[in-house]
Amino acid sequence: MDDAGVRTTDLDYRLPDELIGQQPLAQRDQSRLLIVDRQTGTLRDATFCELPEWLSPDDLLVLNDTKVVPAKFVARRATGGRIGGLFVDDRGANVWHVMLRGAGRLQPGERLSLEPADSGAALILAVNEGQGHWSVGLESVDSTEQVLERVGSTPLPPYIQRHGDSKGADRDRYQTVFATQPGAVAAPTAALHFTDRVFQRLDERGVRRALVTLHVGPGTFVPVATESLGEHKMHAERYNLPQSTVDSVAACRARGGSVVAAGTTTVRVLEACAGANGLESGNGWTEIFITPPYAFSTVDRLLTNFHLPRSTLLALVMAFAGVELTRAAYAHAVRRRYRFYSYGDAMLIL
């Protein structure tokens, strides 16, 4: 297939429900790793703990250090009715962007008390932005992070058929071991497999590391509904690319190494910040939508999980690996009973 002729229907594939990872593995780095070689078109089965063997001493591994916040909450109306909500972003000055269920019944100016009842926090509805999205005022003496720690639970993806716990395993496992920058409502899942043991082996091999931040939003789960990929309205996500990472990429290029992006979120930052004068540091919001065909400016290798059909993430992977090779890799993963999605396995595209 000519990548220039990719349609939304080309992002479809069949996946048995039992291959959707519902629970994390006992050990993060024991996930399976499918090695996809773009030069030879070959596929090889491995384990994630073997990742260092597939990278070279001159390589640079770039990771997204965003931290998932306990964004899922319950609020109560003055009438006693309960409303489920999701924190999306902190807009500053005690203003939140949230998604609320049953929002059609709500009115601007209404006050919602956050549960538990003794949380000491409430939301004042300000602007209805449509499709369940609201701008609300936070009524609390505490910071956003403190309030969410008190009232929130882990916002698991919709395909995981259970509720995320508020203090237990999901709070730990739906989070990378190196997360430091709070703000995401979904994890950068390709990096969930990393452990201190894997990082130690990468260090011993001489692979350098650098960081970006992209706060993954709920839009990451929105499927492409338009017939043409070009008509899809891409969601915006907040990012930061530090100068130290720009310098690390330049040093990697100078020594002849490859830039290895851990996850599609990392790719979005690196490619969004690649301008006519090369990679430029900065922060802001990106709506970059990478689809076939696309000329990658910064990323040479991609570590990624297996993504939903008709997702913008799968379109990005097809742009990187090629449509037919991606199809072959996914078919192989289904045949070999890989685990899919957030708590699933990974693949490394060389």
MARGULO-635285 format. One line per 5 residues: number of its first residue (from 1); for each residue x, z, y of N, C-alpha, C. Coordinates in steps of 0.05 Angstrom, whole numbers, plus 5000, padded with zeros to 4 digits. Example, Ala and Ser with C-alpha at 12.3 -4.5 7.8 and 13.67 -1.06 7.14 Angstrom:
1> 5264 5156 4886 5246 5156 4910 5264 5156 4934  5257 5142 4955 5273 5143 4979 5258 5157 5001 $
***
This chain:
1> 5017 5000 4976 5000 5000 5000 5017 5000 5025  5010 4983 5045 5024 4984 5071 5015 5008 5086  5034 5025 5094 5027 5050 5107 5011 5045 5133  5015 5022 5145 5001 5016 5170 4971 5013 5165  4963 5009 5140 4935 5005 5133 4922 5029 5122 $
6> 4933 5053 5127 4922 5078 5116 4895 5085 5129  4876 5091 5112 4849 5099 5121 4845 5129 5113  4824 5141 5124 4818 5168 5118 4813 5172 5088  4800 5152 5076 4794 5153 5047 4819 5154 5030  4842 5145 5041 4867 5145 5026 4878 5174 5024 $
11> 4866 5193 5039 4874 5220 5037 4858 5236 5016  4841 5221 5001 4825 5234 4980 4841 5236 4954  4837 5256 4938 4846 5258 4911 4829 5278 4896  4829 5277 4870 4813 5295 4854 4830 5318 4844  4819 5342 4848 4833 5367 4840 4815 5386 4825 $
16> 4821 5392 4800 4805 5412 4786 4805 5439 4801  4782 5452 4804 4780 5477 4819 4799 5498 4808  4805 5498 4782 4821 5519 4771 4851 5517 4779  4859 5495 4792 4886 5492 4801 4890 5503 4830  4868 5512 4843 4871 5524 4869 4880 5552 4866 $
21> 4903 5559 4877 4914 5586 4875 4896 5606 4889  4886 5625 4873 4868 5646 4884 4883 5672 4890  4905 5675 4876 4922 5700 4879 4951 5692 4882  4967 5707 4896 4995 5701 4897 5008 5708 4870  5030 5695 4863 5045 5702 4839 5058 5730 4843 $
26> 5065 5742 4820 5077 5769 4822 5103 5768 4837  5118 5746 4834 5144 5742 4849 5142 5716 4865  5147 5719 4891 5145 5696 4909 5162 5672 4900  5187 5677 4893 5205 5655 4888 5203 5643 4860  5183 5652 4844 5179 5640 4818 5158 5618 4818 $
31> 5149 5611 4842 5132 5587 4845 5146 5563 4835  5131 5543 4827 5143 5518 4818 5150 5501 4842  5170 5484 4839 5180 5467 4860 5183 5438 4849  5167 5420 4860 5169 5392 4852 5189 5378 4871  5210 5367 4859 5231 5352 4875 5223 5323 4876 $
36> 5218 5313 4901 5210 5286 4905 5232 5271 4920  5243 5251 4906 5266 5236 4917 5256 5210 4929  5258 5207 4956 5247 5183 4969 5264 5158 4963  5290 5162 4958 5307 5139 4952 5302 5126 4925  5299 5143 4905 5296 5133 4878 5266 5133 4869 $
41> 5249 5147 4883 5221 5148 4876 5216 5166 4851  5236 5183 4844 5234 5200 4821 5223 5228 4828  5211 5240 4807 5200 5267 4809 5213 5285 4788  5219 5309 4796 5231 5328 4778 5220 5356 4781  5213 5369 4760 5202 5396 4760 5224 5417 4762 $
46> 5221 5436 4780 5240 5458 4783 5225 5483 4791  5240 5504 4797 5228 5530 4806 5239 5535 4834  5223 5549 4850 5231 5553 4878 5257 5568 4881  5263 5586 4863 5288 5601 4865 5313 5582 4862  5308 5557 4853 5330 5538 4851 5334 5522 4876 $
51> 5318 5527 4897 5320 5511 4922 5348 5508 4932  5364 5530 4933 5391 5527 4945 5408 5506 4931  5403 5501 4905 5418 5481 4891 5412 5452 4900  5389 5449 4914 5381 5422 4923 5389 5417 4952  5400 5437 4965 5409 5433 4992 5439 5433 4994 $
56> 5450 5422 5015 5479 5419 5018 5490 5439 5038  5515 5446 5036 5527 5466 5054 5525 5459 5083  5524 5433 5090 5522 5425 5118 5493 5424 5128  5474 5430 5111 5446 5428 5119 5437 5451 5137  5415 5446 5152 5402 5466 5169 5374 5469 5160 $
61> 5366 5493 5152 5339 5499 5144 5324 5511 5168  5303 5498 5177 5288 5508 5200 5261 5519 5191  5256 5544 5199 5233 5560 5190 5215 5568 5213  5189 5571 5208 5170 5580 5228 5166 5610 5225  5173 5625 5246 5173 5654 5245 5146 5667 5254 $
66> 5125 5651 5256 5099 5662 5264 5090 5683 5245  5074 5702 5256 5064 5724 5239 5033 5723 5240  5021 5723 5216 4992 5723 5214 4981 5750 5223  4962 5750 5241 4950 5774 5250 4924 5780 5234  4916 5805 5231 4891 5811 5217 4868 5803 5234 $
71> 4862 5777 5234 4844 5765 5254 4815 5766 5247  4808 5772 5223 4780 5772 5215 4767 5799 5222  4745 5799 5236 4732 5824 5244 4702 5823 5242  4690 5846 5245 4660 5848 5245 4653 5863 5271  4633 5852 5285 4623 5865 5309 4593 5870 5306 $
76> 4583 5889 5322 4555 5897 5320 4542 5893 5348  4518 5880 5347 4502 5876 5371 4488 5902 5379  4478 5904 5403 4462 5927 5411 4438 5931 5394  4427 5909 5383 4403 5910 5366 4410 5920 5338  4435 5923 5332 4444 5933 5305 4453 5910 5287 $
81> 4448 5885 5294 4457 5863 5277 4487 5860 5277  4497 5852 5253 4526 5849 5250 4534 5820 5252  4556 5815 5266 4567 5788 5270 4595 5786 5260  4600 5767 5243 4627 5762 5233 4643 5746 5253  4668 5752 5257 4684 5738 5277 4713 5733 5268 $
86> 4725 5715 5282 4754 5708 5277 4768 5706 5304  4788 5723 5308 4805 5721 5331 4821 5695 5328  4822 5679 5350 4837 5654 5349 4862 5655 5366  4859 5666 5391 4882 5666 5408 4878 5686 5431  4899 5697 5441 4899 5715 5464 4905 5699 5489 $
91> 4886 5697 5507 4889 5680 5531 4901 5696 5554  4906 5722 5550 4917 5738 5571 4896 5751 5588  4904 5771 5603 4885 5786 5621 4861 5796 5606  4865 5806 5581 4844 5817 5564 4822 5797 5558  4829 5772 5555 4811 5751 5547 4819 5740 5520 $
96> 4800 5739 5502 4805 5728 5475 4789 5702 5471  4801 5685 5455 4786 5662 5444 4779 5669 5415  4753 5669 5409 4744 5677 5382 4724 5657 5371  4720 5658 5345 4698 5644 5332 4679 5664 5321  4653 5660 5326 4632 5679 5318 4611 5665 5301 $
101> 4603 5678 5279 4582 5667 5262 4555 5674 5274  4536 5656 5271 4510 5661 5283 4510 5661 5313  4529 5645 5324 4533 5645 5353 4509 5635 5369  4492 5619 5355 4468 5608 5369 4450 5629 5380  4450 5653 5369 4433 5675 5377 4445 5691 5400 $
106> 4470 5687 5405 4484 5704 5425 4481 5692 5453  4484 5710 5473 4481 5702 5500 4505 5712 5517  4514 5697 5536 4536 5706 5554 4528 5733 5567  4547 5751 5569 4542 5777 5581 4536 5798 5560  4530 5790 5535 4524 5809 5514 4549 5824 5505 $
111> 4545 5849 5498 4567 5866 5490 4566 5870 5460  4588 5865 5446 4591 5869 5417 4611 5891 5412  4603 5911 5398 4621 5933 5390 4636 5926 5365  4662 5929 5366 4678 5922 5342 4677 5945 5322  4674 5938 5297 4674 5958 5276 4702 5962 5265 $
116> 4708 5988 5256 4689 6010 5253 4680 6021 5280  4658 6037 5279 4645 6046 5303 4664 6063 5321  4684 6075 5309 4702 6092 5325 4727 6076 5334  4725 6049 5333 4749 6033 5341 4755 6035 5370  4735 6042 5386 4740 6044 5415 4744 6017 5429 $
121> 4735 5996 5416 4738 5969 5428 4712 5953 5426  4709 5935 5445 4685 5918 5446 4692 5892 5458  4674 5872 5453 4678 5845 5465 4654 5840 5483  4659 5829 5507 4638 5820 5525 4638 5790 5525  4616 5779 5516 4614 5749 5514 4615 5737 5542 $
126> 4632 5717 5546 4635 5704 5572 4625 5676 5571  4640 5658 5558 4633 5629 5558 4630 5619 5530  4607 5607 5524 4602 5594 5499 4615 5566 5500  4636 5562 5484 4651 5537 5485 4642 5517 5464  4620 5524 5449 4609 5505 5430 4621 5508 5402 $
131> 4604 5502 5382 4612 5502 5354 4623 5530 5345  4610 5551 5356 4618 5578 5348 4641 5590 5363  4653 5574 5381 4676 5584 5396 4667 5597 5422  4679 5620 5428 4672 5635 5452 4697 5645 5466  4695 5647 5492 4715 5662 5508 4702 5689 5513 $
136> 4716 5710 5507 4705 5737 5509 4725 5756 5523  4714 5776 5536 4731 5796 5548 4735 5819 5528  4760 5829 5526 4766 5851 5508 4763 5877 5524  4747 5895 5514 4743 5921 5527 4758 5942 5511  4782 5948 5519 4798 5967 5504 4823 5974 5521 $
141> 4832 5999 5517 4857 6007 5531 4882 5998 5515  4877 5988 5491 4900 5981 5474 4905 5951 5475  4928 5943 5465 4936 5915 5465 4921 5900 5443  4921 5873 5445 4908 5857 5424 4918 5864 5397  4945 5866 5394 4956 5872 5367 4947 5899 5357 $
146> 4945 5919 5374 4936 5945 5366 4907 5945 5358  4891 5930 5372 4862 5929 5366 4858 5915 5339  4871 5892 5335 4868 5878 5310 4878 5894 5286  4900 5909 5289 4910 5925 5268 4889 5946 5260  4872 5954 5279 4852 5975 5274 4827 5963 5262 $
151> 4819 5940 5271 4792 5930 5263 4793 5905 5245  4816 5892 5242 4818 5867 5229 4826 5867 5199  4821 5845 5186 4830 5841 5159 4843 5814 5157  4856 5809 5135 4871 5784 5131 4852 5760 5129  4856 5739 5146 4838 5716 5146 4845 5695 5125 $
156> 4837 5700 5101 4845 5681 5079 4831 5654 5083  4843 5632 5074 4831 5606 5077 4804 5604 5062  4787 5585 5070 4760 5584 5059 4759 5577 5030  4780 5564 5019 4780 5557 4991 4788 5580 4972  4796 5602 4983 4802 5626 4967 4776 5642 4965 $
161> 4765 5644 4941 4738 5654 4937 4738 5684 4934  4748 5697 4954 4747 5727 4956 4754 5735 4984  4749 5760 4991 4755 5769 5018 4784 5780 5019  4797 5775 5041 4824 5787 5044 4822 5816 5049  4840 5831 5038 4839 5860 5042 4851 5868 5069 $
166> 4844 5891 5079 4852 5899 5106 4879 5912 5106  4887 5925 5084 4912 5940 5084 4930 5934 5060  4920 5920 5040 4934 5917 5015 4950 5893 5011  4948 5880 4987 4966 5859 4979 4966 5835 4997  4942 5826 5006 4941 5802 5022 4955 5806 5049 $
171> 4953 5830 5060 4966 5836 5086 4996 5831 5083  5007 5835 5059 5035 5831 5054 5041 5803 5045  5026 5793 5026 5033 5768 5013 5024 5742 5028  5003 5744 5044 4995 5721 5061 5011 5723 5087  5037 5726 5084 5056 5730 5106 5084 5724 5095 $
176> 5100 5710 5111 5127 5706 5103 5143 5732 5105  5166 5733 5091 5182 5758 5092 5197 5760 5117  5198 5739 5134 5214 5739 5158 5196 5736 5183  5170 5739 5180 5151 5736 5203 5156 5757 5224  5159 5749 5249 5163 5768 5271 5146 5763 5296 $
181> 5134 5739 5298 5120 5732 5323 5090 5731 5318  5075 5753 5325 5046 5753 5319 5031 5732 5334  5011 5720 5321 4994 5701 5335 4980 5681 5317  4987 5679 5291 4975 5659 5274 4951 5671 5260  4931 5653 5253 4909 5661 5237 4910 5648 5209 $
186> 4931 5633 5204 4937 5622 5178 4967 5621 5174  4975 5625 5149 5004 5627 5144 5017 5599 5143  5043 5597 5150 5059 5573 5144 5067 5574 5115  5049 5563 5098 5049 5569 5069 5074 5560 5054  5088 5539 5063 5112 5531 5049 5134 5553 5049 $
191> 5132 5570 5069 5153 5591 5071 5145 5617 5058  5121 5618 5046 5112 5642 5031 5129 5647 5007  5143 5626 4997 5159 5628 4972 5186 5641 4976  5195 5642 5001 5222 5653 5006 5224 5683 5001  5246 5691 4990 5252 5719 4985 5280 5725 4996 $
196> 5287 5750 4998 5314 5757 5007 5335 5746 4987  5328 5745 4962 5346 5734 4942 5352 5704 4947  5331 5689 4953 5335 5660 4959 5351 5657 4984  5346 5673 5005 5361 5671 5030 5391 5678 5025  5396 5698 5008 5423 5705 5001 5438 5681 4988 $
201> 5424 5668 4970 5437 5645 4956 5441 5622 4975  5422 5618 4994 5426 5597 5014 5451 5604 5032  5454 5629 5039 5477 5637 5055 5503 5633 5039  5502 5639 5014 5526 5636 4997 5534 5606 4995  5514 5589 4995 5518 5560 4993 5528 5549 5020 $
206> 5523 5563 5041 5532 5554 5067 5510 5540 5083  5485 5541 5074 5463 5529 5088 5456 5547 5112  5456 5535 5136 5449 5550 5160 5419 5551 5164  5411 5570 5181 5382 5573 5186 5377 5574 5216  5353 5564 5224 5344 5566 5252 5314 5570 5252 $
211> 5303 5579 5275 5275 5586 5276 5260 5571 5298  5235 5565 5292 5216 5556 5312 5191 5575 5309  5173 5573 5328 5148 5588 5326 5125 5568 5331  5106 5567 5312 5081 5553 5316 5059 5571 5305  5041 5580 5323 5019 5597 5314 4997 5580 5302 $
216> 4995 5581 5276 4976 5564 5261 4948 5574 5268  4930 5555 5275 4903 5561 5282 4883 5552 5261  4858 5559 5264 4837 5552 5244 4833 5522 5242  4841 5507 5262 4839 5478 5261 4854 5465 5239  4874 5480 5228 4890 5469 5206 4873 5463 5181 $
221> 4849 5476 5179 4832 5472 5156 4809 5452 5161  4808 5441 5185 4787 5422 5192 4794 5395 5180  4777 5384 5163 4783 5358 5151 4779 5335 5170  4792 5313 5164 4788 5288 5180 4761 5276 5172  4743 5275 5190 4716 5265 5184 4711 5237 5194 $
226> 4729 5226 5211 4726 5199 5221 4736 5179 5201  4725 5155 5202 4734 5134 5183 4763 5126 5189  4770 5125 5214 4797 5118 5222 4812 5143 5230  4837 5146 5220 4853 5169 5227 4858 5171 5257  4860 5149 5270 4865 5149 5298 4842 5160 5315 $
231> 4818 5162 5303 4795 5173 5318 4792 5203 5315  4808 5215 5298 4806 5244 5293 4817 5259 5317  4802 5280 5326 4810 5297 5348 4828 5319 5336  4854 5319 5342 4872 5338 5330 4870 5364 5345  4872 5386 5330 4872 5413 5341 4898 5419 5355 $
236> 4897 5437 5375 4922 5445 5389 4932 5471 5379  4958 5474 5377 4970 5499 5368 4994 5506 5387  4997 5532 5391 5017 5542 5410 5045 5544 5396  5066 5534 5410 5092 5533 5398 5114 5544 5417  5137 5549 5405 5161 5555 5420 5185 5544 5405 $
241> 5201 5529 5419 5226 5518 5408 5249 5529 5424  5264 5549 5414 5286 5560 5430 5310 5542 5432  5325 5546 5453 5349 5529 5457 5369 5533 5434  5370 5557 5422 5388 5562 5400 5383 5544 5377  5357 5537 5372 5351 5519 5350 5358 5491 5357 $
246> 5354 5483 5382 5362 5456 5391 5392 5453 5387  5408 5474 5394 5437 5473 5390 5444 5472 5360  5429 5486 5344 5434 5486 5315 5429 5458 5303  5408 5445 5312 5403 5417 5303 5425 5399 5311  5434 5401 5335 5456 5384 5345 5481 5389 5329 $
251> 5487 5414 5322 5511 5421 5306 5508 5410 5278  5484 5411 5267 5479 5400 5240 5484 5369 5240  5474 5356 5261 5479 5327 5263 5509 5321 5264  5523 5337 5280 5552 5332 5284 5568 5335 5259  5559 5354 5241 5575 5358 5216 5564 5341 5193 $
256> 5544 5324 5199 5533 5306 5178 5513 5317 5159  5501 5340 5167 5482 5353 5150 5454 5342 5154  5435 5352 5138 5407 5344 5140 5391 5367 5152  5371 5360 5168 5353 5380 5179 5329 5382 5160  5326 5406 5148 5306 5411 5128 5284 5428 5141 $
261> 5260 5417 5143 5238 5432 5155 5223 5446 5134  5219 5472 5137 5203 5488 5118 5175 5488 5128  5159 5469 5119 5131 5468 5125 5123 5447 5146  5098 5438 5145 5088 5419 5164 5087 5431 5192  5083 5457 5194 5082 5470 5221 5109 5467 5235 $
266> 5131 5471 5220 5157 5467 5231 5162 5438 5240  5152 5420 5224 5154 5391 5231 5140 5386 5257  5117 5397 5260 5101 5392 5285 5117 5400 5310  5130 5423 5308 5146 5433 5331 5169 5414 5336  5185 5408 5316 5209 5392 5319 5202 5364 5329 $
271> 5181 5352 5318 5175 5325 5326 5161 5324 5353  5145 5344 5360 5132 5345 5386 5152 5348 5408  5174 5361 5402 5194 5366 5423 5217 5346 5423  5214 5325 5408 5234 5304 5407 5227 5282 5428  5242 5282 5450 5237 5263 5471 5258 5241 5472 $
276> 5256 5226 5494 5275 5203 5497 5304 5213 5499  5307 5237 5509 5334 5248 5512 5342 5266 5488  5328 5264 5466 5333 5281 5443 5315 5305 5442  5323 5324 5426 5307 5349 5423 5309 5367 5447  5286 5376 5458 5286 5392 5482 5272 5418 5476 $
281> 5284 5441 5484 5272 5467 5481 5248 5470 5499  5231 5489 5492 5208 5494 5509 5185 5507 5494  5163 5513 5508 5140 5524 5495 5115 5513 5508  5093 5516 5493 5068 5505 5503 5049 5500 5480  5032 5479 5483 5012 5472 5462 5018 5444 5453 $
286> 5015 5439 5427 5019 5412 5417 4994 5403 5402  4987 5378 5406 4965 5365 5391 4976 5342 5375  5002 5342 5369 5014 5319 5355 5000 5315 5328  4993 5290 5322 4980 5283 5297 4998 5261 5284  5012 5269 5264 5031 5251 5251 5018 5238 5227 $
291> 5015 5211 5228 5003 5196 5207 5021 5172 5201  5017 5159 5177 5033 5135 5171 5023 5112 5189  5041 5095 5198 5070 5098 5197 5080 5116 5220  5103 5129 5216 5114 5147 5237 5144 5148 5233  5158 5145 5255 5188 5146 5255 5196 5174 5262 $
296> 5206 5190 5243 5214 5217 5247 5240 5218 5263  5240 5234 5283 5264 5236 5301 5283 5258 5293  5273 5279 5280 5290 5303 5276 5291 5311 5247  5269 5309 5232 5268 5320 5205 5278 5300 5184  5296 5309 5167 5307 5293 5145 5296 5299 5118 $
301> 5290 5325 5114 5279 5334 5088 5255 5353 5094  5236 5353 5076 5212 5369 5081 5205 5386 5056  5202 5412 5061 5192 5431 5041 5163 5436 5048  5145 5432 5029 5117 5435 5036 5101 5443 5011  5078 5456 5016 5059 5462 4994 5042 5437 4989 $
306> 5023 5439 4971 5004 5417 4966 4979 5422 4982  4970 5401 4996 4949 5405 5017 4922 5394 5009  4902 5402 5024 4874 5394 5020 4871 5364 5023  4852 5352 5007 4845 5324 5013 4835 5321 5041  4839 5298 5053 4829 5291 5080 4839 5311 5101 $
311> 4862 5322 5096 4873 5341 5116 4894 5327 5133  4898 5337 5157 4918 5326 5175 4946 5332 5163  4948 5353 5148 4974 5361 5135 4982 5340 5114  4962 5331 5098 4968 5311 5078 4976 5285 5091  4963 5278 5114 4971 5254 5128 5000 5256 5137 $
316> 5009 5279 5146 5037 5283 5154 5055 5279 5131  5049 5290 5108 5066 5287 5084 5067 5258 5076  5045 5244 5077 5045 5215 5070 5063 5199 5090  5062 5207 5115 5079 5194 5135 5109 5198 5128  5115 5222 5117 5143 5228 5112 5153 5216 5085 $
321> 5137 5219 5064 5145 5211 5038 5136 5182 5031  5117 5172 5045 5105 5146 5038 5079 5152 5023  5059 5134 5027 5033 5139 5016 5033 5139 4985  5045 5118 4974 5045 5116 4944 5061 5137 4930  5084 5144 4942 5100 5165 4929 5086 5192 4931 $
326> 5073 5197 4953 5057 5221 4956 5035 5222 4935  5021 5200 4932 5000 5199 4912 5011 5204 4884  5034 5193 4878 5046 5197 4852 5054 5226 4848  5065 5238 4869 5073 5266 4867 5049 5284 4863  5027 5279 4876 5003 5296 4873 4991 5292 4845 $
331> 4991 5267 4835 4980 5262 4809 4997 5276 4788  5023 5276 4791 5042 5290 4774 5036 5320 4774  5032 5331 4798 5027 5359 4801 5001 5367 4787  4981 5350 4788 4956 5356 4775 4960 5355 4745  4974 5335 4735 4978 5332 4706 4994 5356 4695 $
336> 5014 5365 4711 5031 5387 4702 5020 5415 4709  4996 5415 4719 4982 5440 4725 4996 5458 4745  5006 5445 4766 5016 5460 4789 4993 5474 4802  4999 5495 4817 4979 5509 4833 4979 5498 4861  4955 5495 4873 4952 5481 4898 4944 5500 4921 $
341> 4950 5491 4945 4943 5503 4970 4959 5529 4977  4948 5547 4993 4964 5568 5005 4978 5586 4986  4965 5594 4965 4978 5611 4944 4987 5594 4921  4993 5568 4926 5001 5550 4905 5031 5545 4905  5039 5524 4892 5068 5516 4889 5076 5498 4912 $
346> 5101 5489 4910 5113 5474 4932 5127 5449 4922  5134 5432 4941 5151 5409 4934 5171 5405 4956  5195 5395 4948 5216 5388 4967 5220 5358 4967  5216 5346 4990 5218 5317 4993 5246 5311 5004  5263 5298 4988 5290 5292 4996 5291 5265 5010 $
***
